Amino acid sequence: MNWLSKSSMTMTMLLVLFILAMLLLLFVHAVNSANFSEIFQPNWAPDHIVIQGDQISLSLDNTTGCGFESKKKYLFGKATTQLKLVKGNSAGTVIAFYMASEGSNHDELDFEFLGNVSGEPYLVQTNIYINGSGNREQRHSLWFDPTMDFHTYSFFWNQRSILFLVDDIPIREFSNKEKKGVPYPKNRPMGIHGSLWNADDWATQGGRVKTNWSYSPFIATFQSFDIDACELSPDEVDNPLVKCGKLRQFWWDKPVMKGLKQQRKRQLNWVRNKFLVYDYCNDTARFSEMPKECLFV
């Protein structure tokens, strides 16, 4: 076989591999971009949820809010949505994008968007529950108006750390400090949820500003869900680490994902310096004994 024939075969093999890779990418994209009803289901007031193509609008009035949840559960990976918040006077309302396991000793990762009176900025509250215990709130203002357009909100979660990201910029990191006696969520698969409800007993200025129902219905819209995570069937949920716990098996556990890179660190420091409004680790009046994770940098 001459060199020309060998070259032709090599090119053919490369072309086949390229086509297979493209087909795989298309398949992954199709899974991640599947329509709402394939991935999620309403779990609260389905008559207040409107699905139009890729967009899912949640409605709150003086009778009820509403919510949805994923049909599957996940352990580690990345979950993303785009979200446009309630316009105008949204005081008293809360929009949530969160992950949660089941049971009283549940784990949970929260984005909660706290409404405000017209002209005042939204606050985004993040929280982490481990073994049923929360009280790990941080609150940030945002560097844009989240009611004018869609913005991207993501959880990144592996065995080393949890990142909360806004438009792919980290606003919070929670590192695994189990070796120092700090609990870390890594054993309970979580579903992905969205909801809109009335929380005027605490959401706006500590509950001093109540929901003005003359502005209802309040509408928040989700779109472009992207779930790139270790998915578990009902038969796998009880022993999730068998499938999802092997280090370096998935992209989010590769060595390159260990720790924040310099650009990410700069972004996180920028957010902390400019937009952090409240951090439970600085609230000495609230805690007689500071949470253990606050004692370790």
Secondary structure, DSSP 8 states (H G I E B T S, - for coil): --HHHHHHHHHHHHHHHHHHHHHHHHHHHHHHT--HHHHEEEEE-GGGEEEETTEEEEEE-SS--EEEEESSEEEEEEEEEEEE---S--TTEEEEEEEE-SSTT--EEEEEEE--STTS--EEEEEEEBTTB----EEE--SS-TTTS-EEEEEEE-SSEEEEEETTEEEEEEE--GGGT-----SS-BEEEEEEEE-TTTTTGGGTS---GGG-SEEEEEEEEEEEEEEE-TTTTTSHHHHH--TTSSGGGSGGGSS--HHHHHHHHHHHHHHEEEEGGG-TTT-SS--GGGG--
